Amino acid sequence: MTVQYDMFDPASEPVKRGRGTTRLPTEIHEAEMVRLLQATGRYRVLTKLQPRPVVQASNPSFPLCGVIVDTETTGLKSWSDEVIEIGAVAFSFAENGTIGEVTGVYGSLQQPSRPIPPEITRLTGITDAMVAGQAIDRARLDELVAPADLIIAHNAGFDRPFCEQLSPVFADKAWACSVSEVDWSARGFEGTKLGYLVGQAGYFHDGHRAVDDCFALFEVLDRKSDCQDRSPFAELFDASQRSRVRIYAEHSPFELKDQLKGRGYRWSDGTYGRPKAWWTEVSEVDLDDELSWLRSEIYRYEANPPLRRLTAFDRFKN
């Protein structure tokens, strides 16, 4: 016998085919709907992310403060483009990387000095009409960010320069990047874009609005899988406390640029006082191996390229 019913109509009665009589409950709860769909093997159910409530008093078991930030901007260049929206979610955490509670939220649109480019409106959904007369409250933003022990952005190399243009409160903080400082592949994820991470974690959200993206990243960072005993945030916090070494492959042969690019080197055009050269960042542990590769594969002599040691306080700046 086959039984059909409308899963989304609580009053639905079964439609009986064949011999015999079977009755299903007249009310099917949401959890049961999900179980039935997933049990077929043909469906995957995503849960809409709901922002966690903001607590009034933080638990002393979580003495540290983290702030997740996200910006929407008129373009990619922090020295000429402008922030049109910022979102920030503050939370408490412990020294072992365990997340506590949400302690503050701030979000605001801001009218730029020039019209928003059409491609930015298509990407973000933010129009000139939405930002007209809007301005970021710097005092409220600074109040939220000032206690932060760590600021997290999903592509900190993009967000940090824009945030520092907004307020000096961001300049002397430790920053972490949830794209580059979490091994998402080892955690079973197929990409590092926030939409991929959210979807593969079993959620969906209203993307490309700053506060929504902050809350989405917060949930993904706090989620442990069955095969991982530590959360992505714990991994991120550990990584943020380790120094890195930036290597500038100055005077490398032009004809070997593809080998450098293939190994993950990026081009520095010499702005902000940096050498004009291909560069990469490695851990202290990997420094000797990387220098050996450069000397044998690129320079072919005992070169000593410029090095710069970086901590979370000076990484991801312009």
N, C-alpha and C positions, 0 to 999 in steps of 0.2 A: 504494500500500500504506500502511496505517495501522499504526503501532507504538504499543502502550500498555505502560507499565511503572510500577511504584511508585517514585517518586523517593525515597521515604524508607526504602526497603528496599534496602540495598546488594547483596543477593544476588538482586535481582529480575531475571528473564529477560523479554525482550520477548514480547508477545502479537502473533502475526502474523496479518494479515488480507489477503486478496488473494493474488496470485501473487508469487513471488520470495521470497528469503530474506535477511533483514537481522538482524544481531546487534548489540546494544548492549553496551558494557562492563558487566560484572557489578557493578562498583563505580562509583558516581557520587559524586564529591566535592561537598562543600558549595558551593564556588564555582561548580561547573557547574550545580548545582540552581538557584542564584540566577540564573545567566545564562539558563538555559532558561525559567524563569518570567518574567523580565523581557522576554525576547525576544518573548513572546506579545503584549505590549502590554496584557494584562489584569490584571497583577499588579504590585504595588510591594512590595518586600521591605525590611523594617526590621531593623536590626541592634541587638541588645541592647547597651546601653552597659556596658562593663567598666571599673571604676575603674583608673586608672593606678597603678603601684606608687610607693611613697614612696621617694625616694632618701635615702641616708645623708649624702652630701656634695654640696652644690649646685655646679653649674658656674659658675665665676667670670665666664663670658661673660654670665650673667644675674644682675646684682648686686642687682636690686630684688625686693621681696617683696610679693605680693598675697595677700589672704585673701578667699575667697568664703564668705559666711555665709548661713544660712537658719534661721529660727525657726518653730516651731509654738507657738501660744499659745491661751489659753482664750477669747480675744476680740480685738477690734480696738483697745481703748483701753489704751495703755501705762501710763497712770496708775492703772488699776484692774484690768486683766487681767494674766495671768502667763504666762511662758514655760514650756512643758511639754517642749520639745525644742529643742536647738540642734545645728546641724552647721556645721563649719568645715573648709575645705580650703585649705591654704597652698601657694603655688607661686612659683617664681622667674620673673622676666621682665626683658627688656632695655629700655633707654630708648626704643627704636623701637617698643615694644609687642609684640615677639616673645616668646611664652611659652616658658619652659624646661621645668622639671620640677615634679612634686608634691613638696613638701618636708615636709608634715605634714598630719595629719588628726585631727580630734577630733569626737566626737559623743556626746550623752548625753540621756537623758530626765530629767525632774525632776517630783517630786510637787508640785502646787500646794496652796494652803491650803484650797481648796474643790473639790468634785467637778467633773470636766470636764463642761461642758454637752453634752447628747446631739448637738447639731448639729455640735460640734467633733469628737466621736468619729466621726460619719458622714463628715466631711470628711477627717480625718487618719488614721483607723484607730487612734488612740491611746486606750486605755481607762484607767480608774482602776486596774485591776489591773496594767497594764503600768508605770505610773509609781509604784506603791506602794513607798515606801522609797528611791526613786531621787533623786539630787541631782547637779547639775552641779559638776564639780571646777573651781572658779574658778582655782586655781593652774595647772592644765594648760591651761585655756582662755587665761588671760593670757599664758602662755609662748608659745603659738602666735601670738597676735594682736600681742604687743608689738613684734616686728620689722617689722610691716606698713607699707609705704609707701602702700598703697591697700587699702581694704576695699570689696568689691563685694557688692551684694545685688540680687535681682530684685524691685524695689520697695523701694528704700532708705528711702523715707519711712515705710514700715511697720516694717522691721526695725531701723533705727538707734535709734529711741527705746526699743524693747524691749531691745536689746543694751546701751544705756547704763544701763538700769535694772539689768541684770545685773552690769556691771563698769565702773569708770571707765576701763579700758584702751581702751574704744571711743570715749571722748569727744573726745579730741584727735587723732583720725586723719582723714585724707582719705578721703571716701566717694564712691563712684560708683554710679549706678543703671543696671542693664542693661536696664530697661524704657524709661526716658526719654532715655538718652544714647547710644543706638544707633539708627540709622535702619533698622529692620528691614524696613520696606516697600521701601526702595531696594534691599535685598538679596534681594527676592523673597519675603519671608515675608508671610503673610496675617493675622497677629496677633502680639501680644507676650506672650501667656501662655506659660509655660515649656513646657507640653505641646504647644502648636502649634509652637514653635521646634524642640523635640526631634524631633517627628514629621516636620516638613518637612525637617529636616536628615538624615533617613534613619535615625533611631534610635528606640528605645523604652527606657523605664526604669521602675523601681518608684517612682512619684511619691508626693509628700506624706510622705516621710520625709526628714528634714533633710539628712543626709549624701548620700543618693542624689540629692536635688535639687541639691546643691552640685556634685557630680561631673557631673551632666547639664548644668548651666549652664557649667561649665568646658569641656566638650567643644564645646558650641555656640559659645562665645566664641572658641575656638581654631580654628574651622573656616572656611576660606576657600573661596568658591565659584569656579567657573571664570571668572566675569566680574569678580571682585573681587581686587585685588592685595594688599589688607590685610585682616586678620582683624577680626571685630567687637570683639575686645578692644583692638586697636590704636586703633580709632575711639573706643572707650569711654575709654581712657587719655588720648587727646588731649582729649576733651570735658571730662574731670575737671580738666584743668589750666587751663581757661578760666573766668573769673569770670562770674557771672550777675547780673542785676538783678531784684529782686522789686519789683513795682509794686503799691501798695495803692490801689485806686480809691475812696478815702474820699469820703463824701457824694455818691456817685453816685445819680441818681434811681432810686427803687424800680421804676418802670414800665419801666426799661431793663435790668433784671436778666437778661432772657432774651438780650439782645444780648451781654452780658458772658459769660454761660454759653456761648453759641454760639461765642464766640471763645476759649474755654478757660479763662476765669477761674473760680476756686474761692472758696468762702466761708470767711472767717476769723471765728470767733465771739468773738475778742478775748482768748482764753486765752493764757497764756505771754507776756503783755505786747505782743502784736501788735495792730495796729489792727483794729477791727471793720469789716471791709470785704471786698469782692471783690478778689482778687489774682491775679496771674500772674507768671511768670518769663520773662525774655527775655535774649538775649545783649546785650552792650554794643553790638554792631553794629546790632541791631534796636531799641535803646531809643528813638531819636528818632522812628522810624516808629510805634512803639506809643503814645508820648505824643501824637503828632499825631492818631492815631485816637481816643484818649480825648477829646482836646479838641474834635474836630470832631463825633464821633458820640455821645458820652456827656455831657460837661460843657457843650459849646457855649460855652465861654469859655476863656481862657488859664489853666487850672488847673495847679497844681503838686502832684500827688499825692505822698505819701510814697514814698521809694525806699529800698531796702536792698540793698547790694552783698554778694554771697555768693561764697565759694570752696568748694572741696570739703571744707574743714575745718568749715564751719558750715552747709552745705546738708543737707537731709533731717532736721534736728532737729525736735523738737516746736515 
